[in-house]
Amino acid sequence: MYHGRMRRADRLFQLVQVLRSRRFATGQQIADELGVSKRTVYRDIADLQGSGVPIQGEAGVGYRIDRGFELPPLTFNAQEIESLVLGARIVSSWGDSDLADAVRSAMTKIEAVLPEPLRQVLLETALFAPGRPSAAAMTSELSLLRRAVGDHHPIRFGYTRADGADSNRTVRPLGLYFWGTKWTLAAWCEFRHDYRSFRPDRMRDVMMLDDAFDGSDGIHLQGFLESMERRSRERGDWD
């Protein structure tokens, strides 16, 4: 028995799953499984049949689904679709232009293979992630930083700290973190000989260097995370 009010797109998905798990099911059995009325079941089955799902049978007798029927390989429920839409909108607003183009392309591909009820969920999801005027500045170097992280190439840049102090840095970029309104680069700083975080919007003249690194000397993202955890404990953040 499915408890609570189920969204229609999820209900249609579950209805197909019920039929796939049985040789035959009456309208009442399906209604009991889904926690809805038989009238709702009859209407949903008619909609599924109309969209091409091979359900055999009729109201008052019972239903079965062709044994060879498989759901499309890309199948989501409504809540999963909403989470994808929200994630895509966050990337579109707070990622660099290449990421924004990529996520729009991905969502177009997903939309093309979704059944109609889920396509409507995707198109009508009212979850948003508006950007700020500062977002463009925050992501201006993001594409280059992503490539440097992925290809394991050091970078060199000028940096202005929050207190206004300027310096030139050469670092090994290990990962990028998004904190809701800002990005930080996790890195090993050759100047400090230690793990450090840097704000991309405070960088200037970023240059990716030719020499690659592989972490064989023990400098890697896990080391950065352990370093941040140790500093937090020393400050008493985790007491």
C-alpha positions as a Markdown table, in Angstrom:
| # | Residue | x | y | z |
|---|---|---|---|---|
| 1 | Met | 0.0 | 0.0 | 0.0 |
| 2 | Tyr | 1.3 | 3.5 | -0.9 |
| 3 | His | 0.4 | 6.0 | 1.8 |
| 4 | Gly | -0.2 | 9.7 | 1.4 |
| 5 | Arg | -1.2 | 11.6 | -1.7 |
| 6 | Met | 0.9 | 10.5 | -4.7 |
| 7 | Arg | 1.6 | 12.8 | -7.6 |
| 8 | Arg | 0.1 | 11.6 | -10.8 |
| 9 | Ala | 3.4 | 11.1 | -12.6 |
| 10 | Asp | 4.6 | 9.0 | -9.8 |
| 11 | Arg | 1.3 | 7.1 | -9.6 |
| 12 | Leu | 1.5 | 6.2 | -13.3 |
| 13 | Phe | 5.0 | 4.9 | -12.9 |
| 14 | Gln | 4.0 | 2.8 | -9.9 |
| 15 | Leu | 0.9 | 1.5 | -11.7 |
| 16 | Val | 3.1 | 0.2 | -14.5 |
| 17 | Gln | 5.4 | -1.4 | -11.9 |
| 18 | Val | 2.4 | -3.1 | -10.2 |
| 19 | Leu | 1.4 | -4.6 | -13.6 |
| 20 | Arg | 4.9 | -5.7 | -14.4 |
| 21 | Ser | 5.2 | -7.6 | -11.1 |
| 22 | Arg | 2.0 | -9.6 | -11.7 |
| 23 | Arg | 0.5 | -11.8 | -14.4 |
| 24 | Phe | -2.9 | -10.2 | -13.9 |
| 25 | Ala | -4.4 | -7.6 | -11.6 |
| 26 | Thr | -8.0 | -6.3 | -11.1 |
| 27 | Gly | -8.8 | -2.6 | -10.9 |
| 28 | Gln | -9.5 | -3.1 | -7.2 |
| 29 | Gln | -6.1 | -4.7 | -6.5 |
| 30 | Ile | -4.3 | -1.9 | -8.3 |
| 31 | Ala | -6.4 | 0.7 | -6.4 |
| 32 | Asp | -5.5 | -1.0 | -3.1 |
| 33 | Glu | -1.8 | -1.0 | -4.0 |
| 34 | Leu | -1.8 | 2.6 | -4.9 |
| 35 | Gly | -4.2 | 3.9 | -2.3 |
| 36 | Val | -6.6 | 5.5 | -4.9 |
| 37 | Ser | -10.1 | 4.8 | -6.2 |
| 38 | Lys | -10.9 | 2.3 | -8.9 |
| 39 | Arg | -12.2 | 5.2 | -11.0 |
| 40 | Thr | -8.7 | 6.8 | -10.8 |
| 41 | Val | -7.1 | 3.5 | -11.8 |
| 42 | Tyr | -9.4 | 3.2 | -14.9 |
| 43 | Arg | -8.6 | 6.7 | -15.9 |
| 44 | Asp | -4.8 | 6.2 | -15.5 |
| 45 | Ile | -4.8 | 3.0 | -17.4 |
| 46 | Ala | -6.7 | 4.6 | -20.3 |
| 47 | Asp | -4.1 | 7.4 | -20.3 |
| 48 | Leu | -1.3 | 4.9 | -20.3 |
| 49 | Gln | -2.9 | 2.9 | -23.1 |
| 50 | Gly | -3.3 | 6.1 | -25.1 |
| 51 | Ser | 0.4 | 6.9 | -24.7 |
| 52 | Gly | 1.4 | 3.5 | -26.1 |
| 53 | Val | 1.9 | 1.4 | -23.0 |
| 54 | Pro | 0.8 | -2.2 | -23.9 |
| 55 | Ile | -1.8 | -2.8 | -21.2 |
| 56 | Gln | -4.4 | -5.4 | -22.0 |
| 57 | Gly | -7.8 | -5.8 | -20.4 |
| 58 | Glu | -10.8 | -3.8 | -19.4 |
| 59 | Ala | -12.6 | -2.3 | -16.5 |
| 60 | Gly | -14.5 | -4.8 | -14.4 |
| 61 | Val | -12.4 | -7.7 | -15.6 |
| 62 | Gly | -8.7 | -6.9 | -15.0 |
| 63 | Tyr | -5.4 | -6.0 | -16.6 |
| 64 | Arg | -2.1 | -7.3 | -17.6 |
| 65 | Ile | 0.9 | -5.8 | -19.3 |
| 66 | Asp | 2.8 | -7.4 | -22.2 |
| 67 | Arg | 5.7 | -9.4 | -20.6 |
| 68 | Gly | 8.2 | -8.0 | -22.9 |
| 69 | Phe | 7.4 | -4.4 | -22.1 |
| 70 | Glu | 10.3 | -2.4 | -20.5 |
| 71 | Leu | 10.2 | 1.1 | -19.2 |
| 72 | Pro | 12.5 | 3.5 | -21.0 |
| 73 | Pro | 16.1 | 3.3 | -19.7 |
| 74 | Leu | 15.8 | 6.9 | -18.4 |
| 75 | Thr | 13.0 | 6.8 | -15.9 |
| 76 | Phe | 12.5 | 9.2 | -13.0 |
| 77 | Asn | 9.8 | 10.0 | -10.6 |
| 78 | Ala | 8.4 | 13.5 | -10.2 |
| 79 | Gln | 10.6 | 14.4 | -7.2 |
| 80 | Glu | 13.7 | 13.3 | -9.0 |
| 81 | Ile | 12.7 | 15.5 | -11.9 |
| 82 | Glu | 12.2 | 18.5 | -9.7 |
| 83 | Ser | 15.7 | 17.9 | -8.1 |
| 84 | Leu | 17.3 | 17.7 | -11.6 |
| 85 | Val | 15.5 | 20.9 | -12.6 |
| 86 | Leu | 16.6 | 22.8 | -9.5 |
| 87 | Gly | 20.2 | 21.5 | -9.9 |
| 88 | Ala | 20.2 | 22.6 | -13.5 |
| 89 | Arg | 19.0 | 26.1 | -12.6 |
| 90 | Ile | 21.7 | 26.4 | -10.0 |
| 91 | Val | 24.4 | 25.5 | -12.5 |
| 92 | Ser | 22.9 | 27.8 | -15.1 |
| 93 | Ser | 22.9 | 30.8 | -12.7 |
| 94 | Trp | 26.1 | 30.1 | -10.8 |
| 95 | Gly | 28.3 | 28.1 | -13.2 |
| 96 | Asp | 30.5 | 29.3 | -16.0 |
| 97 | Ser | 29.0 | 29.7 | -19.5 |
| 98 | Asp | 30.3 | 26.3 | -20.6 |
| 99 | Leu | 28.6 | 24.6 | -17.7 |
| 100 | Ala | 25.4 | 26.6 | -18.3 |
| 101 | Asp | 25.4 | 25.5 | -22.0 |
| 102 | Ala | 26.1 | 21.9 | -21.0 |
| 103 | Val | 23.3 | 21.7 | -18.4 |
| 104 | Arg | 20.8 | 23.2 | -20.8 |
| 105 | Ser | 21.8 | 20.6 | -23.4 |
| 106 | Ala | 21.5 | 17.8 | -20.9 |
| 107 | Met | 18.0 | 18.9 | -19.8 |
| 108 | Thr | 16.8 | 19.1 | -23.4 |
| 109 | Lys | 17.9 | 15.5 | -23.9 |
| 110 | Ile | 16.2 | 14.4 | -20.8 |
| 111 | Glu | 13.0 | 16.2 | -21.8 |
| 112 | Ala | 13.0 | 14.5 | -25.2 |
| 113 | Val | 12.8 | 11.0 | -23.6 |
| 114 | Leu | 10.4 | 11.6 | -20.7 |
| 115 | Pro | 6.8 | 10.4 | -20.9 |
| 116 | Glu | 4.3 | 13.2 | -21.1 |
| 117 | Pro | 3.3 | 13.4 | -17.4 |
| 118 | Leu | 6.9 | 13.7 | -16.3 |
| 119 | Arg | 7.7 | 16.1 | -19.2 |
| 120 | Gln | 5.0 | 18.4 | -17.7 |
| 121 | Val | 6.7 | 18.1 | -14.3 |
| 122 | Leu | 10.0 | 19.2 | -15.8 |
| 123 | Leu | 8.4 | 22.2 | -17.6 |
| 124 | Glu | 6.3 | 23.3 | -14.7 |
| 125 | Thr | 8.6 | 22.9 | -11.8 |
| 126 | Ala | 8.5 | 26.1 | -9.8 |
| 127 | Leu | 11.9 | 25.8 | -8.1 |
| 128 | Phe | 14.4 | 28.6 | -8.9 |
| 129 | Ala | 17.9 | 29.7 | -8.3 |
| 130 | Pro | 18.3 | 33.4 | -9.3 |
| 131 | Gly | 21.8 | 34.6 | -9.8 |
| 132 | Arg | 23.2 | 37.9 | -8.5 |
| 133 | Pro | 25.0 | 40.6 | -10.5 |
| 134 | Ser | 28.2 | 39.4 | -8.8 |
| 135 | Ala | 27.8 | 35.8 | -10.2 |
| 136 | Ala | 29.4 | 36.6 | -13.5 |
| 137 | Ala | 32.6 | 37.9 | -11.7 |
| 138 | Met | 32.6 | 34.8 | -9.5 |
| 139 | Thr | 32.6 | 32.5 | -12.5 |
| 140 | Ser | 34.8 | 34.3 | -14.9 |
| 141 | Glu | 37.7 | 32.0 | -14.3 |
| 142 | Leu | 35.7 | 28.9 | -13.5 |
| 143 | Ser | 36.0 | 27.2 | -16.9 |
| 144 | Leu | 39.8 | 27.4 | -16.8 |
| 145 | Leu | 39.9 | 26.3 | -13.2 |
| 146 | Arg | 37.7 | 23.3 | -14.0 |
| 147 | Arg | 40.1 | 22.2 | -16.7 |
| 148 | Ala | 43.1 | 22.6 | -14.5 |
| 149 | Val | 41.5 | 20.5 | -11.8 |
| 150 | Gly | 40.5 | 17.8 | -14.2 |
| 151 | Asp | 43.8 | 17.7 | -16.1 |
| 152 | His | 45.9 | 18.1 | -12.9 |
| 153 | His | 47.8 | 21.1 | -14.1 |
| 154 | Pro | 49.2 | 23.8 | -11.7 |
| 155 | Ile | 48.0 | 27.4 | -12.2 |
| 156 | Arg | 49.6 | 30.8 | -11.5 |
| 157 | Phe | 47.6 | 33.9 | -10.7 |
| 158 | Gly | 47.6 | 37.2 | -8.8 |
| 159 | Tyr | 45.5 | 37.1 | -5.7 |
| 160 | Thr | 43.9 | 39.8 | -3.5 |
| 161 | Arg | 42.9 | 38.7 | 0.0 |
| 162 | Ala | 39.9 | 40.0 | 1.9 |
| 163 | Asp | 42.2 | 42.5 | 3.8 |
| 164 | Gly | 43.4 | 43.9 | 0.5 |
| 165 | Ala | 46.9 | 42.3 | 0.6 |
| 166 | Asp | 48.1 | 41.3 | -2.9 |
| 167 | Ser | 50.4 | 38.4 | -3.8 |
| 168 | Asn | 51.3 | 36.1 | -6.7 |
| 169 | Arg | 50.5 | 32.4 | -6.2 |
| 170 | Thr | 51.4 | 29.1 | -7.9 |
| 171 | Val | 49.1 | 26.3 | -6.7 |
| 172 | Arg | 47.9 | 22.8 | -7.5 |
| 173 | Pro | 44.2 | 23.0 | -8.0 |
| 174 | Leu | 42.5 | 20.0 | -6.3 |
| 175 | Gly | 38.7 | 20.7 | -6.3 |
| 176 | Leu | 36.1 | 23.4 | -6.6 |
| 177 | Tyr | 33.4 | 24.0 | -4.0 |
| 178 | Phe | 30.1 | 26.0 | -4.4 |
| 179 | Trp | 28.8 | 27.5 | -1.1 |
| 180 | Gly | 25.5 | 28.9 | -2.3 |
| 181 | Thr | 26.7 | 32.4 | -3.2 |
| 182 | Lys | 30.4 | 31.8 | -3.8 |
| 183 | Trp | 33.0 | 29.4 | -5.2 |
| 184 | Thr | 36.3 | 28.4 | -3.6 |
| 185 | Leu | 39.2 | 26.5 | -5.0 |
| 186 | Ala | 40.8 | 23.8 | -2.9 |
| 187 | Ala | 44.5 | 23.8 | -3.6 |
| 188 | Trp | 48.0 | 23.2 | -2.5 |
| 189 | Cys | 49.8 | 26.5 | -2.4 |
| 190 | Glu | 53.5 | 26.4 | -3.4 |
| 191 | Phe | 54.0 | 29.8 | -1.8 |
| 192 | Arg | 52.8 | 28.7 | 1.7 |
| 193 | His | 53.7 | 25.0 | 1.3 |
| 194 | Asp | 50.3 | 24.1 | 2.6 |
| 195 | Tyr | 46.7 | 23.5 | 1.7 |
| 196 | Arg | 44.7 | 26.6 | 1.1 |
| 197 | Ser | 41.3 | 27.8 | -0.3 |
| 198 | Phe | 41.1 | 30.6 | -2.8 |
| 199 | Arg | 38.2 | 32.7 | -4.1 |
| 200 | Pro | 38.1 | 32.7 | -7.9 |
| 201 | Asp | 36.6 | 36.2 | -7.9 |
| 202 | Arg | 39.7 | 37.4 | -6.2 |
| 203 | Met | 42.0 | 35.9 | -8.7 |
| 204 | Arg | 43.5 | 37.8 | -11.7 |
| 205 | Asp | 45.6 | 36.9 | -14.7 |
| 206 | Val | 45.0 | 33.1 | -14.2 |
| 207 | Met | 47.4 | 31.0 | -16.3 |
| 208 | Met | 47.4 | 27.2 | -16.5 |
| 209 | Leu | 51.0 | 25.7 | -16.5 |
| 210 | Asp | 52.2 | 22.9 | -18.7 |
| 211 | Asp | 53.6 | 20.5 | -16.0 |
| 212 | Ala | 51.1 | 18.0 | -14.7 |
| 213 | Phe | 51.0 | 16.6 | -11.1 |
| 214 | Asp | 49.6 | 13.2 | -10.1 |
| 215 | Gly | 49.4 | 13.2 | -6.3 |
| 216 | Ser | 52.2 | 10.6 | -6.0 |
| 217 | Asp | 54.0 | 12.9 | -3.5 |
| 218 | Gly | 51.0 | 12.8 | -1.1 |
| 219 | Ile | 49.4 | 16.1 | -2.2 |
| 220 | His | 45.8 | 15.4 | -3.1 |
| 221 | Leu | 42.2 | 16.4 | -2.3 |
| 222 | Gln | 41.9 | 14.0 | 0.6 |
| 223 | Gly | 44.9 | 15.7 | 2.2 |
| 224 | Phe | 43.2 | 19.0 | 1.7 |
| 225 | Leu | 40.0 | 17.7 | 3.4 |
| 226 | Glu | 42.0 | 16.3 | 6.3 |
| 227 | Ser | 43.8 | 19.5 | 6.7 |
| 228 | Met | 40.6 | 21.5 | 6.8 |
| 229 | Glu | 39.1 | 19.1 | 9.4 |
| 230 | Arg | 42.2 | 19.4 | 11.6 |
| 231 | Arg | 42.1 | 23.2 | 11.5 |
| 232 | Ser | 38.4 | 23.2 | 12.4 |
| 233 | Arg | 39.1 | 21.0 | 15.4 |
| 234 | Glu | 41.9 | 23.2 | 16.5 |
| 235 | Arg | 39.6 | 26.3 | 16.3 |
| 236 | Gly | 37.0 | 24.4 | 18.3 |
| 237 | Asp | 34.4 | 24.5 | 15.4 |
| 238 | Trp | 33.5 | 20.9 | 15.9 |
| 239 | Asp | 33.3 | 20.9 | 19.8 |
